[in-house]
Amino acid sequence: MTPGPITTDAAAGVGVDTMDGTMKWELFEENRTLTTRSGQMIVNDGEFGKWNDTDEGRVKCFLTPDEGFGDAIESLVIVLYRLPIIAKRDATTGAWSFKWDDDALYLTSTGLRKGLEQLKVAPLWVGILNSDDEVPRQEREGVADRLLEEFNCVPVFIPHDTLKQFYQGFCKGTLWPLFHMVSSATDHTEHTTRFDDRLWRVYMNVNRMFRDKVVEVYDGDRALIWVHDYHLMLLPQASRSRLSGVKIGFFLHIPWPSSEVYRVLPWRNELLKGMLSATLLGFHLFDYARHFLSACVRLLNLEHEANRGSLGLEYDGRHVMLRVSHIGVDPERFSEGLSAPSLTDRVAEFKERFADCTVLGAVDDLDLIKGIALKLMGFQRYLDSAPKMRGKVVLVQVAIPKAARVKESVRNEIRELVAAINNKHGDGSGRRPVWYLEESISFESRLALYSIMDALVVTPIRDGLNLIPYEYIVSTSEGKGQLILSEFTGCSRALSSAERVNPWDLEKLSNVLDMVVQKAIAAAPEVELKRRADKAYVSAHSSQQWAQSFLHDLKEASEPAQVVVKVGPLAGLPGVLAYDEFTLLNRSAVLRAYKAAKRRLFLFDYDGTLTSITDQSSQMAHAWARPSEAVAANLDTLSKDPLNDVYIMSGRKTEVLEAGLNNSPTIGIAAEHGFFYRKKNSKEWQRLLEDADLSWMELTLRIMLMYTDRTDGSYVEQKTAGIVWHYLDADREFGSWQAKEMRDHLESLLTPFSVQVVSGYGWLQVRMAAMNKGVMVETILQDMPEPPDFVLCCGDDRTDEDMFTYLDTHLDPSVKQFTCTVGVKPSNARYYLHSSNEVGALLETLVTGSYPRGVRPRGRGASISLADLVPDDEGSSSTPPMPQRTNGPRTSASGQKRRGLASSLPSQ
């Protein structure tokens, strides 16, 4: 952000200290304005000669539209379940009428459209048509053309029967209660809750239908796609499989549940992967983002990090950003509505009805999670404790019925509570303490109600997005505006004046109601001061600002371009993705280079490269991990070729590696990252560092054992010149926290020693600083009788990055170099393979000469070189160009230096 000019107005004062300790005021400017590329700060010091530190409006910061932002976006596609359009069909003529739905997208449609207009962006809206009538097939083309021409909207036509299963069945019946953490282990029949696979298939099918429409309307490499809410959680992944390098934003408007609740969902991983295919993920609160990250850690074994205030994680070779920003309302819409002449009569009607009463009010959906019953119980307790307030206080409760969420048991409980309160505390003159309206309420009626309410009472038991408090704050009149909010309401932390309550604590709720009523009666001055502060906050954090800020982050984010590759048996599937900066290793190219080479060097990591690892790797599984018989045999065969040097580079102990490789004498081994190494055709183990100081190991072991005692599932692996703490079997989050704490602890205590603390997925290791795989590669190259002209180096974790970096920066450019990481992730390697199984297949290709066109090896008695198994016509094929050599680590999608992610056990 580049600062712009500082503009000044009239003179004001600024204070400086003098020699006698008094304050002297010097001439300065009033209304100082600092204008930057994306915002302004205005400082008004007020009256000359007076220190102004009380005016809350003294310093104002606000975003201004970036004049070039709209021009930089060729197109924006906004995808949501329902289009922000109200569609009606005349029963007599069959003619369709359309108008904007200002309350769409959780009451934010108007503000969102205004924010985009300020950015000079005309979005294309994609969603189903909001109508009770299904559009006949023969009318769909005409309806679609009209919506596109008049509203820039593209409808997705889905049969109503399918939509009912999708929306009421899966979205509201499965996802809504689970994400709000109100799902039960038993259903309404007291049987064990079951998840319906058929509804899941409907959900997938509808997301595919949305995907097809998005792909159809997507019109450029610079276009952005913004997907909204839990109805379309699979859409980012589905769209990315068809569109190259597209930037996709996804905003979740409901809570994300605790990982312990979320993990019961059978399709938990599919939904996570669907969302993780977005470029930018948005949540209303950090709590929800934290729960989401916890689910990624526990279920997908991903690691997240914070960088300069931004949350993110690496997934499938991409950097996914997380953004926490609560949506707002459109203050201008409410200001215009309050000044409308038609509102006056409605306000007068409410004032007459509730004359001489303190009015508590609420507007909620008729839903269990809104906590209406708890609110009524708390109000009843308040009236029981304050009989003198009979006829002087009234609660106006509006309950809006939603067809997909209304349960008769919830409706009946609320009605019974209302009747009981009115029967007990009514004054006999027709005045009743609870006015209960079970109906939809118009925008005008909401404004009229807000303007006469002394306080708003909102008590949900779990709420992701509730903008009613924001609406109330910008609509209420002077001297009113008190808030009683459940601490489980998303916006309760943003509104500083709110009295936060636990709706389950009825005694506390009753006491807070009494306090609020007394302040309203006494016209306490603090009420107006707090209302002004909250109104200033809500006005500054509008839905326009929210949309502009989110799109700015999405526009600035990086998304690597992808190439859709269809190979062999996968040709019938949507496609396998490869990244332009990160190339899938081609076995054919390796085999051709292998044949042409005169001296070859092979460098293989052990765990995760030659052996497969599991997500739930126990201590015994780690100890017994070893290559398959086929892999071991192929390594042995390769090593016996006189033109080949094969080395296994690991952090494991010498005895483990010898046993895992069947004591093959022709395979060179570097154990414990090179502290011990054994050359080809040698039984003697040598040390990379002679006379190394290992006095630090006792202190390190003591600290690691202390953390092991406190972390269930962890254990310590002690080596000759290193110690590893494994926590893969511990609780994912707690183990990660303990590892970070231990790392800080060790680094502070081991400063005097020449050691290095390194970490990876599920482990933390202390080793000699001058001992790593890069140094070992240098030693191997120096010991070779002649420089290699072919190098194949494979590894899967951070410790292997030292090898990749050394080879990339020290080998002659003429060397056919294949550095390959196992797993799609940022790396210094030039290529990648998906798994250790593909490494095994690569070894099989080199040993047997298997080739896409098929070549049969000669008889057993023939003495041949392995490279001779490649036919001459294949060998003459040109080798694809190598990726461009760089002098440092590659950059990730986020622009940061690529570094190997902690995706496996240590290279051992």
Buried (B, 14 or more C-beta within 10 A) or exposed (E): EEEBEEEEEEEBBEBEEEEEEEEEBEEBBBBBBBBBEBBBBBBBBBEEEEEEEEEEEEEBEEBEBBEEBBEEBEBBBBBBBBBBBBBBBEEEEEEBEBEBBBBBBBBBBBBBBBBBEBBBBEBBBBBBBBBEBBBEEEBEEEBBEEBBEEBEBBBBBBEEEBBEBBBBBBBBBBBBBBBBBBBEEEEEEEEEBEBBEEBBEBBBBBBEBBBEBBBEBBEEEEBBBBBBBBBBBBBBBBBBBBBBBBBBBBBBBBBBBBBEBBBEBEBBEBBBBBBBBBBBBBBBBEBBBBBBBBBBBBBBBBBBEEEEEBBBBBBBBBBBBBBBBBBBBBBBBBEEBBEEEEBEEBBEEBBEBBEEBBBBBBBBBBBBBBBBBBBBBBBBBBBEEBEEBBBBBBBBBBBBEEEEBBEEEBBEBBEEBBEEBBEEBBEEEEBBBBBBBBEEBEBBBBBBBBBBBBBBBBBBBBBBBBBBBBBBBBBBBEEBBBBBBBBBBBBBBBBEBBBBBBBBBBEBBBBBBBEBBEBBEEEBEEBBEBBBBBBBBBBBBBBBBBBBBBBBBBBEBBBBEBBEEEEEEEEEEEBBBBBEBBBBBEBBBBBBBBBBBEBBBBBBBBBBBBBBBEEEBBBEBBEEBBBBEEBBBBBBBBBBBEBBBBBBBBBBBBEBBBEBBBEBBBBBBBBBBBBBBBBBEEEEBEBBBEEBEBEBBEBBBEBBBEBBEEBEBBBBBEBBBBBBBBBBBBBBBBBBEBBEEBBEBBEEEBEEBEBBBBBBBBBBBBBBEEBBBBBBBBBBBEEEEEEBBBBBBBBBBBBBBBBBBBBBEEBEEEBBBBBBBBBBBBBBBBBBBEBBEBBBBBBBBBBBBBBEEEBEBEEEEEEEEBBBBBBEEBBEEEBEEBBEEBEEBBBBBBEBEBBBBBBBBBBB
